[in-house]
Every structure is written in C-alpha cells, then in structure tokens.
Amino acid sequence: MGAHEDISEAENNLLIESWGPFRDKSQTPPDILYHYTDADGLQGILESHSIRATHVLYLNDPHEVRHGQWLYEEALKKFGHRATGDKLDFLEKCSSRFEHVKKDEENLPAAYCASLSKERDHLSQYRAYSDGGAGYSIGFSSKALMASLAPYQYATRPLFELIKLEYDLELQEKTMSKLLDNAWKSANDISTKHPADKTIIVERIAIACRDTVMRLSSYFKQEGFKDEAEWRFVPTIWAAPKALPLECYTRTRIRDGIFVPYLELPLGNEHGVFDSVKEIWIGPKLHHKKAYNGLLKSTAFQNVENSGVDIDIKESETALR
C-alpha cells in the first residue's frame, strides 16, 4: 500500500481500538431511560414531541466535557517528559493540533448532548436538574427513542447515537495512554516505510488522535457523578459539518440573557405519534395530588394521550432530606 492508504488504515484503527469498547457497552441500554427537568421542560417535550441536545459549553457544568480533554493533555505531558527525538516531535504535533481545535470548540460536531439516566427516581438528580425537586423525571422507552432517530442518516450512516457514560478514571487514563502509544507506533512505522511522506504522516496521525479524543470526551465523565448512571444522545462521528449541515437542526433559547444553542431531536414514530414517553415521575418537592391533576388537565399531556399513548404518572418515592 502507498503512504496515504497506510495512513487511512491507521486513522481508522486508532478510532475503533479506542472508541470501540465504549461504543460496544452502549449497545444494550436499559428499557427505560429517565430525563430530569422542570415543569417548563416537561411541557416543552410534550408539546414539541422532541428533546433538546444542548451545546456542551452551555451546560450547567461546561467543565464536564473538558474532563476527557484534560486526561489527554495529562497523557501528553506524561509521555513528553520521557520522550526524545522523533517521538517528542510527534507528541508536540499532537499537542499543537489539539490546542488548535480547542480554540474552535463552538463548532465541534460532537459538542451537543441530551442527558438521560438509568435511575428513575433519584434525589440528587431532582435537586440538580428538576428545580430542586419541584420538577419531573420523564421515563422514555430507549427502544422508541432509538427508533425515532433512526431515519436521520447521512449516506446510510446514523446521525445520532445513544451512548453510556464511563466513570472509571483508571480505565479512562489507560485509554488515553494506549491511544498515544498506538498513534506513535503507527506514525513511526509508516514513516519508516515511507520516509519521504513523514511530514504528512505525522500531521494526519496527530489529527486522528485529536479527533478520537473529542469522540471519547463524549463518553467520559468524572467519577463523582457515577451515581447518575448517565446515558446521552450525541451526534455520531459521521455528523460532521461537511457531511451534515447541523444548522438545519439547530435552535437557540434564551437563558440568563444568553442565547443557548441546541439541537432539536424529534421523537415521533414512523406515523408521527409521540409514543416514546412511558412514565412521568412527580418530584418529591411537589404536592403530588395538585401536580397530578394539573398534569392531567394540561393541553400538552392531553394531546399526547388523545393520540393513543398511555403514560403512567407516578409519585416520587424519594424523601427530601
């Protein structure tokens, strides 16, 4: 094979070997996944038959998306301390390519997520995401969610995927170290085989490393959030700006005076019926009877139920402490 074919094979291998195990863990989601929100959020979901994937830099804690990036930077420092010659040059190229893309985080194709949880009635999530407990936990059928988004494709590739987050710090660190090990080995081996193309080889392998890190960052979260048991909807690796004009799905809403970008992910089935919501849990801070009766009388809820969808409304079993 020529240099470009060898590089392309190495780029693909880097992604699959690093990202593949985490993708595989996401193949069997729980039957029901829960989204914690306030009353306005619940009403918006019921009215629009959609869920919002917010740009990660505008989340309540935008630092969480940088966790994976920080791990990569730490791995680069660790490897750089004992590297010399061509290996040091390669690591410096990896660092410079990574710094370049960080300056353009606003336009990263994977920089949107809609958060869900395996936990159905979870106190800390009510407090953090459901108006201090005066909100709701919405139970979605994971099968219906994935079926709703399956038609959105580019060249037969799905544009959105449901992923399970990884909280194991040791595994995260090992993944980043293995990525750099494999990347350097690939760059060195291909450069030895095609010395005249060394510059482009190092450049492209460094960029492949960077792109793999950005993908892994969607999966990695700090260990302190492990109890949240989070799953996310994110754009896939094929939903890149050149492949898909994500602007056609992008909206903005105003929060605290700031226009917050998000993707509108439609959740109706093939007949246009919004059948993915199976349960609604009323938060522990709300008066259950009033919240229950008010929800039954809301136009948004009635329109969904009138389409033949049966939603089970439940009272939180969690006590505020």
C-alpha positions in Angstrom: 0.0 0.0 0.0 1.0 3.6 -0.5 1.5 6.1 2.3 -2.0 7.5 2.1 -3.6 4.1 2.2 -1.4 3.2 5.3 -2.4 6.4 7.0 -6.1 5.9 6.3 -5.9 2.4 7.8 -4.1 3.7 10.9 -6.6 6.5 11.4 -9.5 4.1 11.3 -7.7 1.6 13.7 -7.0 4.4 16.2 -10.6 5.3 16.4 -12.0 1.8 16.5 -9.5 0.5 19.1 -10.0 3.4 21.4 -13.7 4.2 21.0 -15.0 0.7 20.0 -15.1 -0.8 23.5 -17.2 2.1 24.8 -19.5 2.0 21.8 -20.0 -1.7 22.4 -21.1 -1.0 26.1 -23.8 1.2 24.7 -25.4 -1.4 22.5 -27.8 -2.6 25.2 -29.4 0.3 27.0 -32.0 -0.2 29.9 -35.6 -0.5 28.7 -36.5 2.9 30.3 -34.2 5.9 30.5 -35.1 9.0 32.5 -34.7 12.7 31.8 -34.9 15.1 34.8 -36.3 18.5 34.1 -38.6 21.2 35.5 -42.2 21.9 34.6 -41.3 24.1 31.6 -39.1 21.4 30.3 -41.7 18.7 30.6 -44.3 20.9 28.9 -41.9 21.7 26.1 -41.1 18.0 25.4 -44.8 17.1 25.4 -45.7 20.0 23.1 -42.8 19.7 20.6 -42.6 15.9 20.6 -38.8 16.3 20.8 -35.9 16.5 23.2 -33.1 19.1 23.2 -29.4 18.3 22.9 -27.7 21.3 24.3 -24.3 22.5 23.2 -21.9 21.2 25.9 -20.3 24.6 26.5 -23.7 25.8 27.7 -24.5 23.0 30.1 -24.9 23.7 33.8 -21.4 22.4 34.3 -19.5 23.0 31.0 -16.3 21.7 32.6 -17.6 18.1 32.4 -16.9 17.9 28.6 -13.4 19.0 29.2 -12.7 16.1 31.5 -11.7 13.8 28.7 -9.7 16.6 27.1 -7.8 17.1 30.4 -7.0 13.4 30.5 -5.4 13.6 27.1 -3.4 16.7 28.0 -2.1 14.9 31.1 -1.2 11.9 29.0 0.7 14.1 26.6 2.7 15.7 29.5 3.5 12.2 30.9 4.7 10.9 27.6 6.5 14.1 26.8 8.6 14.0 29.9 10.5 10.9 28.8 10.3 11.4 25.0 13.2 12.5 22.7 13.8 12.9 19.0 11.1 11.9 16.6 8.7 10.8 19.4 9.0 14.2 21.1 8.3 15.9 17.8 5.3 13.7 17.3 3.9 14.5 20.7 4.4 18.2 20.2 2.5 17.9 16.9 -0.4 16.1 18.8 -0.4 18.9 21.4 -0.5 21.7 18.8 -3.3 20.1 16.8 -5.3 19.6 19.9 -4.8 23.2 21.1 -5.9 24.4 17.6 -9.3 22.6 17.8 -9.9 23.6 21.4 -10.0 27.2 20.2 -12.9 26.4 17.9 -15.0 24.4 20.4 -18.1 26.2 19.5 -18.2 24.4 16.1 -17.3 20.9 17.2 -19.7 18.4 15.5 -20.0 16.2 18.6 -20.5 19.1 21.0 -24.2 18.5 21.7 -25.8 16.1 24.1 -29.2 15.3 25.6 -28.8 13.7 29.1 -30.7 10.7 30.4 -30.3 8.4 33.3 -30.8 4.7 34.2 -32.1 5.9 37.6 -35.8 6.6 37.7 -36.4 8.5 40.9 -33.1 9.9 42.1 -32.8 12.6 44.7 -29.6 14.2 43.7 -30.8 14.5 40.1 -34.1 16.0 41.2 -32.1 18.6 43.1 -29.6 19.3 40.3 -31.8 19.2 37.2 -35.5 19.3 38.4 -35.9 22.7 40.1 -34.6 21.4 43.4 -37.1 18.6 43.5 -40.1 20.6 42.2 -39.8 19.1 38.8 -40.2 15.8 37.0 -38.4 12.6 35.9 -39.6 11.6 32.4 -39.3 7.9 31.5 -38.6 7.2 27.8 -38.6 3.9 26.1 -35.0 3.5 24.9 -36.1 1.4 22.0 -38.6 4.0 20.9 -36.0 6.8 21.3 -33.6 5.0 19.0 -36.3 4.1 16.5 -37.3 7.8 16.4 -33.8 9.0 15.4 -33.0 6.1 13.1 -34.4 7.8 10.0 -32.0 10.7 10.4 -29.0 9.5 8.4 -26.2 10.6 6.0 -25.2 8.1 3.3 -26.9 5.3 5.3 -25.0 6.3 8.5 -26.9 7.3 11.6 -26.6 11.0 12.6 -27.3 10.4 16.3 -26.4 7.7 18.8 -27.3 6.7 22.3 -24.2 6.2 24.5 -23.4 5.0 28.0 -21.0 7.2 30.0 -17.8 5.8 31.5 -16.9 6.9 35.0 -13.9 4.7 35.8 -10.9 7.1 36.0 -8.3 4.4 35.7 -9.9 3.0 32.6 -10.1 6.5 31.1 -6.4 7.2 31.8 -5.4 3.8 30.3 -7.4 4.5 27.2 -5.7 7.8 26.6 -2.3 6.3 27.2 -3.0 3.4 24.9 -4.2 5.9 22.2 -0.9 7.8 22.3 1.1 4.5 22.3 -0.7 3.2 19.3 -0.6 6.6 17.5 3.1 6.9 17.9 3.7 3.3 16.8 1.6 3.9 13.7 3.3 7.2 12.9 6.8 5.7 13.4 6.1 2.5 11.4 4.5 4.3 8.4 7.3 7.0 8.4 9.9 4.3 8.3 8.1 2.6 5.4 7.5 5.9 3.6 10.2 8.4 4.8 9.5 10.9 2.0 6.0 11.4 3.4 7.0 11.8 7.1 5.6 15.3 7.5 2.1 14.5 6.2 2.1 11.1 8.1 2.8 12.8 11.5 0.3 15.6 10.8 -2.6 13.2 9.9 -1.9 10.8 12.7 -1.8 13.7 15.2 -5.2 14.9 13.8 -6.6 11.4 14.1 -5.5 11.3 17.8 -7.3 14.7 18.4 -10.5 13.5 16.7 -10.5 10.3 18.7 -10.1 12.3 21.9 -13.0 14.5 21.0 -15.2 11.4 20.5 -14.0 9.8 23.7 -14.8 13.0 25.6 -18.5 12.4 24.9 -18.2 9.2 26.8 -16.0 10.2 29.8 -17.2 11.8 33.0 -15.8 12.4 36.5 -16.1 9.6 39.0 -18.0 11.8 41.4 -21.1 11.7 39.1 -21.2 7.9 38.9 -24.5 7.6 40.8 -26.2 9.5 38.0 -25.7 6.5 35.7 -25.9 8.7 32.7 -26.6 7.9 29.1 -26.5 10.6 26.3 -27.8 11.2 22.8 -24.9 12.8 20.8 -24.2 13.3 17.1 -22.2 10.4 15.7 -18.8 10.7 14.1 -20.5 10.9 10.7 -22.5 14.0 11.7 -19.6 16.3 10.8 -20.2 19.8 9.4 -19.1 18.7 5.9 -21.3 15.7 5.9 -24.4 17.3 7.5 -25.4 20.9 7.9 -26.3 20.6 11.6 -27.7 24.1 11.4 -30.9 22.6 10.0 -31.5 21.0 13.4 -30.0 23.9 15.5 -32.1 26.3 17.5 -31.4 28.7 20.3 -33.2 29.5 23.5 -32.5 32.3 26.0 -31.3 31.5 29.5 -30.0 34.2 31.8 -29.7 36.6 29.0 -27.6 34.2 26.8 -28.7 32.6 23.6 -28.0 28.9 24.2 -27.6 26.7 21.0 -29.2 23.2 21.0 -30.3 20.5 18.5 -34.0 19.7 18.3 -34.2 15.9 18.2 -37.7 14.8 17.0 -39.1 11.7 18.9 -42.2 10.7 17.0 -42.6 7.2 15.5 -43.0 6.5 11.7 -46.6 7.5 12.0 -45.8 10.8 13.7 -47.1 9.5 17.1 -45.1 10.6 20.1 -45.0 7.2 21.8 -41.6 7.3 23.5 -42.7 8.7 26.9 -43.9 5.8 29.2 -43.7 7.3 32.7 -43.7 10.7 34.4 -42.5 10.8 38.0 -43.6 13.8 40.1 -40.7 15.3 42.1 -40.6 14.9 45.9 -40.9 18.7 46.5 -44.2 19.0 44.7 -47.7 18.5 46.2 -48.5 15.2 44.5 -52.3 15.5 44.1 -52.1 19.0 42.7 -49.2 18.2 40.4 -51.0 15.0 39.2 -54.4 16.7 38.5 -52.7 19.7 36.9 -50.7 17.5 34.5 -53.9 15.6 33.5 -55.6 18.9 32.7 -52.7 20.3 30.6 -53.3 20.6 26.9 -49.9 19.1 26.1 -50.4 16.0 28.1 -54.0 15.5 26.8 -52.9 15.8 23.2 -50.3 13.1 23.7 -52.8 10.8 25.5 -55.5 11.5 22.8 -53.2 10.1 20.2 -53.4 6.7 21.9 -50.3 6.9 24.1 -50.7 5.7 27.7 -48.4 7.5 30.1 -48.1 6.3 33.7 -47.9 9.1 36.2 -46.1 8.2 39.4 -45.4 9.8 42.8 -41.8 10.1 43.8 -40.8 7.5 46.4 -37.8 9.6 47.4 -37.9 11.7 50.6 -36.2 15.1 50.6 -33.5 15.2 53.3 
